[in-house]
């Protein structure tokens, strides 16, 4: 049988052999290059990895973050992670070890909050964790992540520590809303009540209508805040009514240096010789009586924008409290009330009591 294969010329055969050898060398070089690049990438990634557990077997990827964590810790802390890592999901069936950690992609979670979350789960807090309060937005994300993975109990303690260091009464509304969200998500009953009171304290009627509430809040929250706000106003009014009654029933009389025009009954400073309202020159000395004290008390409240009280409901309780007179200054000409009664004068006592009671209007809030 004749062999019909074409014989390759010697010179062409040698050329192909050289080419083949060259191709094999190129493939080897490319393989070695890829291996080197892989090693470099692994080394670079290793440098970027935050080893929350140095012997962790799960490498969490979230944004630019690489977090080495323990599957045992995650499984014990969270039923969600337990189902993911030990169930029928791909991650649960994939091998994992300290030498070859399982890649777990959590790209939907905030990377910085996720880092803090895993530090909490592994009890790997920074040494200053109890004193350095994180940004409130990160605290919100931490609370939402802990709720997502069903392990809020583990996050509640450190969050309560941070929140306890914040003064609610001086916080801005936006910050209070975020703190309220944290307390609600983490089921912190006492903190939720305190923050709610402080928020209601700061809201005017328009704020209450336009307040932007997170979707996880109950639908009744706006109405609940409105009721809290009403209760605070009611408490203020009760304080004022109590003080008015105390002034009214005290019938003691004291001497003063002030004058009243006998024509128009306007109050005048001691040095006044002519009433600028009616040009009268005759005055009588003011006696500090229950009647004059009530007159001065209401005059001061009007001058400070606290009375008539019914007109204050459109504003905030905080605005009313901020207008409390720093002293028992008269509403007519802004001088302190002076009489022979001194500090025991019912008017001076009433103003001091008003300052103390208004300042304690949020006594239910431990952070007020």
C-alpha positions as CSV (number, residue, x, y, z in Angstrom):
1,X,0.0,0.0,0.0
2,X,1.5,3.3,-1.0
3,X,2.0,6.0,1.6
4,X,0.4,9.2,0.2
5,X,1.6,11.4,3.1
6,X,3.6,14.3,1.8
7,X,7.1,14.3,3.0
8,X,8.1,17.6,4.7
9,X,11.3,19.1,3.4
10,X,14.1,19.0,5.9
11,X,14.5,22.8,6.1
12,X,10.8,23.3,6.7
13,X,10.7,20.6,9.3
14,X,13.5,22.2,11.2
15,X,11.8,25.6,11.0
16,X,8.5,24.1,12.5
17,X,10.5,22.4,15.3
18,X,12.0,25.7,16.2
19,X,8.6,27.4,16.1
20,X,7.1,24.7,18.3
21,X,10.0,25.0,20.8
22,X,9.4,28.8,20.8
23,X,5.7,28.3,21.3
24,X,6.2,26.0,24.2
25,X,8.7,28.4,25.8
26,X,6.1,31.3,25.4
27,X,3.4,29.2,27.1
28,X,5.7,28.4,29.9
29,X,6.6,32.0,30.3
30,X,3.0,33.1,30.2
31,X,2.1,30.4,32.8
32,X,5.0,31.6,35.1
33,X,3.9,35.2,34.6
34,X,0.3,34.4,35.6
35,X,1.6,32.5,38.6
36,X,3.7,35.5,39.6
37,X,0.8,37.9,39.2
38,X,-1.4,35.7,41.3
39,X,1.2,35.6,44.0
40,X,1.5,39.4,43.9
41,X,-2.3,39.8,44.0
42,X,-2.5,37.4,47.0
43,X,0.3,39.2,48.8
44,X,-1.3,42.6,48.1
45,X,-4.7,41.3,49.3
46,X,-3.1,39.8,52.3
47,X,-1.7,43.3,53.2
48,X,-5.2,44.9,52.8
49,X,-7.0,42.2,54.8
50,X,-8.2,43.3,58.2
51,X,-7.6,40.2,60.2
52,X,-10.4,40.4,62.8
53,X,-9.6,36.7,63.5
54,X,-6.0,35.9,62.4
55,X,-7.1,32.3,62.1
56,X,-10.3,33.0,60.4
57,X,-11.6,30.8,57.6
58,X,-14.0,33.3,55.9
59,X,-12.8,36.3,53.9
60,X,-15.7,38.8,53.7
61,X,-15.6,41.2,50.8
62,X,-17.5,44.5,51.0
63,X,-16.5,47.4,48.8
64,X,-12.8,47.9,49.4
65,X,-12.8,46.0,52.7
66,X,-11.4,42.5,53.1
67,X,-12.3,41.1,56.5
68,X,-10.9,37.8,57.8
69,X,-13.4,36.4,60.2
70,X,-14.3,33.1,61.9
71,X,-17.2,31.0,60.5
72,X,-17.8,29.6,64.0
73,X,-18.2,33.0,65.5
74,X,-20.5,34.1,62.7
75,X,-22.6,30.9,62.9
76,X,-23.0,31.1,66.7
77,X,-23.9,34.9,66.6
78,X,-26.3,34.9,63.7
79,X,-28.9,32.3,62.5
80,X,-28.6,34.0,59.0
81,X,-24.8,33.3,58.8
82,X,-25.4,29.8,60.3
83,X,-27.8,29.0,57.5
84,X,-25.5,30.5,54.9
85,X,-22.3,28.8,56.0
86,X,-23.6,25.5,57.2
87,X,-26.7,25.0,55.1
88,X,-27.4,24.0,51.5
89,X,-26.2,27.2,50.0
90,X,-23.1,27.2,47.8
91,X,-21.1,28.8,50.6
92,X,-22.2,26.1,53.0
93,X,-21.0,23.3,50.6
94,X,-17.7,25.0,49.6
95,X,-14.6,24.0,51.5
96,X,-13.0,26.5,53.7
97,X,-9.9,26.6,55.9
98,X,-7.4,28.9,57.5
99,X,-5.1,28.3,54.5
100,X,-7.8,28.8,52.0
101,X,-10.6,31.0,53.4
102,X,-14.1,31.0,51.8
103,X,-14.9,34.2,49.9
104,X,-18.1,35.7,51.2
105,X,-19.4,38.8,49.3
106,X,-21.6,41.2,51.3
107,X,-21.6,44.1,48.8
108,X,-25.0,45.4,50.0
109,X,-23.7,46.3,53.4
110,X,-21.8,49.5,54.4
111,X,-18.1,48.4,54.6
112,X,-17.2,50.6,57.6
113,X,-20.3,49.5,59.5
114,X,-19.6,45.9,58.6
115,X,-16.1,46.2,60.0
116,X,-17.5,47.5,63.2
117,X,-20.2,44.8,63.2
118,X,-17.6,42.0,62.9
119,X,-15.4,43.6,65.6
120,X,-18.4,43.5,67.9
121,X,-19.2,39.9,67.1
122,X,-15.5,38.8,67.7
123,X,-15.1,41.1,70.8
124,X,-12.3,42.8,69.0
125,X,-13.1,46.4,70.1
126,X,-10.5,49.1,69.8
127,X,-9.2,50.1,73.2
128,X,-11.1,53.4,73.0
129,X,-14.4,51.8,71.9
130,X,-16.2,52.8,75.1
131,X,-15.2,56.5,74.9
132,X,-14.9,57.2,71.2
133,X,-18.4,57.5,69.9
134,X,-18.7,56.5,66.2
135,X,-20.4,58.8,63.7
136,X,-24.1,58.5,64.2
137,X,-24.7,57.4,60.5
138,X,-22.3,54.5,61.1
139,X,-24.2,53.6,64.3
140,X,-27.4,53.5,62.3
141,X,-25.9,51.2,59.7
142,X,-24.5,49.0,62.5
143,X,-28.0,48.7,64.0
144,X,-29.6,47.9,60.6
145,X,-26.9,45.3,59.8
146,X,-27.4,43.6,63.2
147,X,-31.1,43.5,62.5
148,X,-30.6,42.1,59.0
149,X,-28.5,39.2,60.4
150,X,-30.7,38.7,63.5
151,X,-28.2,39.4,66.2
152,X,-29.2,42.7,67.7
153,X,-28.6,41.5,71.3
154,X,-24.9,41.5,70.7
155,X,-24.9,45.0,69.3
156,X,-27.3,46.5,71.9
157,X,-24.8,46.8,74.8
158,X,-22.1,48.8,73.0
159,X,-24.7,51.0,71.3
160,X,-26.3,51.7,74.7
161,X,-22.8,52.7,76.0
162,X,-22.3,55.1,73.1
163,X,-25.8,56.6,73.3
164,X,-25.5,57.2,77.1
165,X,-22.7,59.7,76.4
166,X,-24.9,61.9,74.1
167,X,-26.9,64.8,75.5
168,X,-30.3,64.5,73.8
169,X,-31.7,67.9,74.8
170,X,-28.9,69.8,72.9
171,X,-28.8,67.5,69.9
172,X,-30.2,68.6,66.5
173,X,-33.4,67.0,65.2
174,X,-31.7,65.0,62.4
175,X,-29.3,63.5,64.9
176,X,-32.2,62.7,67.3
177,X,-34.1,61.0,64.5
178,X,-31.1,58.8,63.8
179,X,-30.6,58.0,67.5
180,X,-34.3,57.2,67.7
181,X,-33.9,54.8,64.8
182,X,-31.0,53.0,66.5
183,X,-33.0,52.7,69.7
184,X,-36.0,51.3,67.8
185,X,-34.1,48.8,65.7
186,X,-32.1,47.5,68.7
187,X,-35.2,47.4,71.0
188,X,-33.8,49.8,73.5
189,X,-37.0,50.7,75.3
190,X,-35.6,53.3,77.9
191,X,-33.4,55.0,75.3
192,X,-36.3,55.1,72.8
193,X,-38.6,56.8,75.3
194,X,-35.9,59.4,76.3
195,X,-35.0,60.2,72.7
196,X,-38.7,60.5,71.7
197,X,-39.3,63.0,74.5
198,X,-36.2,65.1,73.5
199,X,-37.4,65.0,69.8
200,X,-40.9,66.1,70.8
201,X,-39.4,68.8,72.9
202,X,-37.6,70.3,69.9
203,X,-40.4,70.1,67.3
204,X,-42.7,72.9,66.3
205,X,-46.0,72.2,64.6
206,X,-44.5,72.5,61.1
207,X,-41.6,70.2,62.0
208,X,-44.0,67.5,63.1
209,X,-45.8,67.6,59.8
210,X,-42.7,67.5,57.6
211,X,-40.6,65.1,59.6
212,X,-39.0,62.5,57.4
213,X,-39.3,59.1,59.1
214,X,-37.4,56.0,58.2
215,X,-39.5,53.2,56.7
216,X,-38.7,50.8,59.6
217,X,-40.5,53.1,62.0
218,X,-44.1,52.2,62.9
219,X,-46.8,54.3,61.1
220,X,-48.0,55.6,64.5
221,X,-44.7,57.4,65.3
222,X,-45.7,60.8,64.0
223,X,-48.9,60.8,66.0
224,X,-47.0,59.5,69.1
225,X,-44.6,62.4,68.9
226,X,-47.5,64.8,68.6
227,X,-49.0,63.4,71.8
228,X,-45.6,63.7,73.5
229,X,-45.3,67.3,72.4
230,X,-48.8,68.1,73.7
231,X,-48.0,66.5,77.0
232,X,-44.8,68.6,77.4
233,X,-46.8,71.8,76.7
234,X,-49.4,70.7,79.1
235,X,-46.7,70.2,81.8
236,X,-45.4,73.7,81.1
237,X,-48.9,75.2,81.5
238,X,-49.4,73.2,84.8
239,X,-46.1,74.7,86.1
240,X,-47.2,78.2,85.2
241,X,-50.6,77.7,86.8
242,X,-49.1,76.4,90.0
243,X,-46.7,79.4,90.2
244,X,-49.5,81.9,89.5
245,X,-51.6,80.3,92.3
246,X,-48.6,80.5,94.7
247,X,-48.2,84.2,94.0
248,X,-51.9,84.9,94.3
249,X,-52.4,83.3,97.7
250,X,-49.3,84.9,99.4
251,X,-50.7,88.1,100.9
252,X,-47.4,89.4,102.3
253,X,-46.6,93.1,101.5
254,X,-43.1,94.6,101.0
255,X,-41.8,98.0,100.3
256,X,-40.2,98.8,96.9
257,X,-38.5,101.8,95.4
258,X,-40.6,101.8,92.2
259,X,-43.3,104.3,91.3
260,X,-46.7,104.2,89.6
261,X,-48.1,107.2,87.7
262,X,-51.4,108.1,89.5
263,X,-52.9,109.2,86.2
264,X,-52.1,106.3,83.7
265,X,-50.9,103.7,86.3
266,X,-47.8,103.0,84.3
267,X,-44.8,101.6,86.3
268,X,-41.8,103.9,86.3
269,X,-38.2,103.7,87.5
270,X,-37.4,105.4,90.9
271,X,-35.7,108.4,89.3
272,X,-38.7,109.3,87.1
273,X,-40.0,112.8,87.6
274,X,-42.4,113.1,84.6
275,X,-44.5,110.3,83.1
276,X,-43.6,110.3,79.4
277,X,-47.0,108.6,78.6
278,X,-49.3,111.3,80.1
279,X,-46.9,114.0,81.3
280,X,-48.2,113.7,84.9
281,X,-45.8,114.6,87.7
282,X,-47.5,112.8,90.5
283,X,-46.6,109.3,91.5
284,X,-47.2,106.9,94.3
285,X,-44.8,104.3,95.7
286,X,-45.4,100.8,94.6
287,X,-46.0,98.2,97.3
288,X,-45.0,94.6,96.6
289,X,-48.4,92.9,97.0
290,X,-49.9,89.8,95.6
291,X,-51.7,92.0,93.0
292,X,-48.5,93.8,91.9
293,X,-46.5,90.6,91.9
294,X,-49.0,89.0,89.6
295,X,-48.9,92.1,87.3
296,X,-45.1,91.9,87.1
297,X,-45.1,88.1,86.6
298,X,-47.5,88.3,83.6
299,X,-45.7,91.4,82.3
300,X,-42.4,89.4,82.3
301,X,-44.0,86.4,80.6
302,X,-45.4,88.6,77.9
303,X,-42.1,90.4,77.3
304,X,-40.3,87.1,77.0
305,X,-42.9,85.7,74.5
306,X,-44.1,83.0,76.9
307,X,-47.6,84.5,77.4
308,X,-50.3,84.2,76.1
309,X,-49.5,80.5,76.4
310,X,-52.1,79.4,73.8
311,X,-50.1,81.2,71.1
312,X,-47.0,79.2,71.8
313,X,-48.4,75.8,70.6
314,X,-47.3,76.5,67.0
315,X,-43.7,76.8,68.3
316,X,-41.6,74.3,70.2
317,X,-41.5,73.5,73.9
318,X,-37.7,74.2,73.6
319,X,-38.4,77.7,72.3
320,X,-40.6,78.4,75.3
321,X,-38.0,77.1,77.8
322,X,-35.2,79.0,76.1
323,X,-37.1,82.3,76.8
324,X,-37.3,81.8,80.5
325,X,-36.0,85.1,82.1
326,X,-32.5,84.7,83.6
327,X,-33.7,86.8,86.6
328,X,-37.0,88.2,87.8
329,X,-36.8,91.1,85.4
330,X,-39.9,93.3,85.1
331,X,-41.7,93.0,81.8
332,X,-42.2,96.8,81.8
333,X,-38.7,98.2,81.9
334,X,-36.4,95.2,82.2
335,X,-35.1,95.7,85.8
336,X,-34.8,93.1,88.5
337,X,-37.6,93.1,91.0
338,X,-36.4,94.6,94.2
339,X,-38.3,94.9,97.4
340,X,-37.7,94.5,101.1
341,X,-38.6,90.9,100.9
342,X,-35.4,90.1,99.0
343,X,-35.0,86.4,98.1
344,X,-38.1,85.4,100.0
345,X,-40.4,87.6,97.9
346,X,-43.0,85.3,96.3
347,X,-42.2,86.8,92.9
348,X,-38.4,86.1,93.2
349,X,-39.3,82.6,94.5
350,X,-41.7,82.0,91.6
351,X,-39.1,83.0,88.9
352,X,-36.5,80.7,90.5
353,X,-39.0,77.8,90.7
354,X,-40.0,78.4,87.1
355,X,-36.4,78.2,85.9
356,X,-35.8,74.9,87.8
357,X,-39.1,73.3,86.8
358,X,-38.8,74.3,83.1
359,X,-35.2,73.0,83.1
360,X,-36.5,69.7,84.5
361,X,-39.4,69.3,82.0
362,X,-37.5,66.4,80.4
363,X,-36.8,64.7,83.8
364,X,-37.8,61.4,82.2
365,X,-34.8,61.6,79.9
366,X,-31.6,60.4,81.6
367,X,-29.6,62.2,78.9
368,X,-31.4,65.6,79.1
